[in-house]
Amino acid sequence: MACLEFLLRLRTTYMTIGKMQIFAKLRSAGDSTIAERRTPNAERRQILESHLQHVQAEVTAVQKAVAALQIKIDHYRALEAKEDV
């Protein structure tokens, strides 16, 4: 169940199925792959770090969109308030 939850978390960040399969394969191998996963230059860590950078960029873009939407909503509320007077 924990593996499924982990994969679902990765999927919500739009990680590709191919990259998710790498992690599922490692996880199913159990503790025998721990040393490989902790190696500083491990491919899996690099994939996660690269994906994290992508997700952070997406979050920044969404935050900017939210701010722009809020400004527009505030503008329309101000116009509506003037109409009510």
C-alpha positions as CSV (number, residue, x, y, z in Angstrom):
1,M,0.0,0.0,0.0
2,A,2.8,2.4,0.8
3,C,4.3,1.8,-2.7
4,L,1.0,2.7,-4.3
5,E,0.7,5.9,-2.2
6,F,4.3,6.8,-3.2
7,L,3.5,6.3,-6.9
8,L,0.3,8.2,-6.6
9,R,2.2,11.1,-5.1
10,L,4.6,11.1,-7.9
11,R,1.8,10.9,-10.4
12,T,0.1,14.0,-8.9
13,T,3.4,15.8,-9.8
14,Y,3.0,14.7,-13.4
15,M,6.0,12.4,-13.3
16,T,6.1,10.2,-16.4
17,I,5.1,6.5,-16.1
18,G,8.6,5.5,-17.2
19,K,10.2,7.3,-14.4
20,M,7.7,6.0,-11.9
21,Q,8.5,2.4,-13.1
22,I,12.1,2.9,-12.1
23,F,11.1,3.7,-8.6
24,A,8.5,0.9,-8.4
25,K,11.2,-1.6,-9.6
26,L,13.7,-0.4,-7.0
27,R,11.1,-0.5,-4.2
28,S,10.0,-4.1,-5.1
29,A,13.7,-5.2,-5.0
30,G,13.6,-4.3,-1.3
31,D,16.5,-3.4,0.9
32,S,19.1,-4.8,-1.5
33,T,18.9,-1.6,-3.4
34,I,19.3,0.8,-0.5
35,A,23.0,1.4,-1.1
36,E,22.4,2.1,-4.8
37,R,19.6,4.5,-3.9
38,R,21.9,6.4,-1.5
39,T,24.8,6.7,-3.9
40,P,25.4,10.4,-4.5
41,N,25.3,10.0,-8.2
42,A,22.5,7.5,-8.4
43,E,20.3,7.8,-11.4
44,R,17.1,7.7,-9.3
45,R,18.2,10.6,-7.1
46,Q,19.1,12.6,-10.2
47,I,15.7,11.9,-11.7
48,L,14.0,13.0,-8.5
49,E,16.1,16.2,-8.3
50,S,15.3,17.0,-11.9
51,H,11.7,16.4,-11.4
52,L,11.6,18.5,-8.2
53,Q,13.1,21.4,-10.2
54,H,10.3,21.0,-12.8
55,V,7.6,20.8,-10.1
56,Q,9.0,23.9,-8.3
57,A,8.9,25.8,-11.6
58,E,5.3,24.7,-12.2
59,V,4.3,25.7,-8.6
60,T,5.9,29.2,-9.2
61,A,3.9,29.5,-12.5
62,V,0.7,28.5,-10.8
63,Q,1.3,30.9,-7.9
64,K,1.8,33.8,-10.4
65,A,-1.5,32.7,-12.1
66,V,-3.3,32.7,-8.8
67,A,-2.0,36.2,-8.0
68,A,-3.2,37.5,-11.4
69,L,-6.6,35.9,-10.9
70,Q,-6.9,37.4,-7.4
71,I,-6.0,40.8,-8.8
72,K,-8.7,40.5,-11.5
73,I,-11.3,39.2,-9.0
74,D,-10.5,42.1,-6.6
75,H,-10.9,44.5,-9.6
76,Y,-14.3,43.1,-10.5
77,R,-15.4,43.2,-6.8
78,A,-14.4,46.9,-6.6
79,L,-16.4,47.6,-9.8
80,E,-19.4,45.8,-8.4
81,A,-19.1,47.7,-5.1
82,K,-19.2,51.0,-7.0
83,E,-22.4,49.8,-8.9
84,D,-24.1,49.2,-5.6
85,V,-23.6,52.7,-4.4
